[in-house]
């Protein structure tokens, strides 16, 4: 989970704040976790929120909170077990939801264009790319996300990428890598070079350590959640800051939880 800030330098203090968050579709402590996410939204005051692993039950719980009710939300896909959503407090164009033609997990790309009053439009796309060791499928899906962005203007792709640089790493292979098209950057490595930025961290997240045997076995500390951006120099918008969110335990945390 990460939050990004994009100021528009031609207008003083015109900051665009964007949050991406995999809410985890488990029913474990559902109401308390959704309350904590709503609290994070209320505290961060993002203009745009991108959720992954959303379900009808989780969204129903989230929408009980005033912070979530401030947003206009894209529609969920019919019959999906879990899905992505985009919420915005700013005007947004009719969204597009495009299923990936190579997915075995019902994954898709959800996109829209956000239009702030004091800055240029921003194409926003989010996805939950193919999981686990399906590196080639995931690479194709990520490439599709970049290709779907308009040729001109500012654009952003974010979400749970499932990218894991340790997959396939050896003395002869660098492991999984993302081929960024010209003009695109990874916001985290641009703004915080040298910092791990793990958003799935078995050491820091006691709930993951307790409930996810794969994470324990593999000592998983992975930056799954990412922002990739393409900002036009002539547009006046730039990357300002990025931070991890949802890193504090949900109080009161007990050994039984």
Secondary structure, 3 states (H helix, E strand, C coil): CEEEEEEECCCCCEEEEEEEEECCCCCCCHHHHHHHHHHHHHHHCCCEEEEEEECHHHHHHHCCCHHHHCCEECCCCCCCCCEEEEEECCEECCCEEEECCCCCCCCEEEEEEEECCCCCCEEEEEEECCCCCCHHHHHHHHHHHHHHCCCCCEEEEEEECCCCCCCCECCCCECCCCCCCCCCEEHHHHHCCCCCCCCEECCCCHHHHHHCHHHHHCCCEECCEEEEEECCHHHCEEEEEEEECCCCCCCCCCCCC
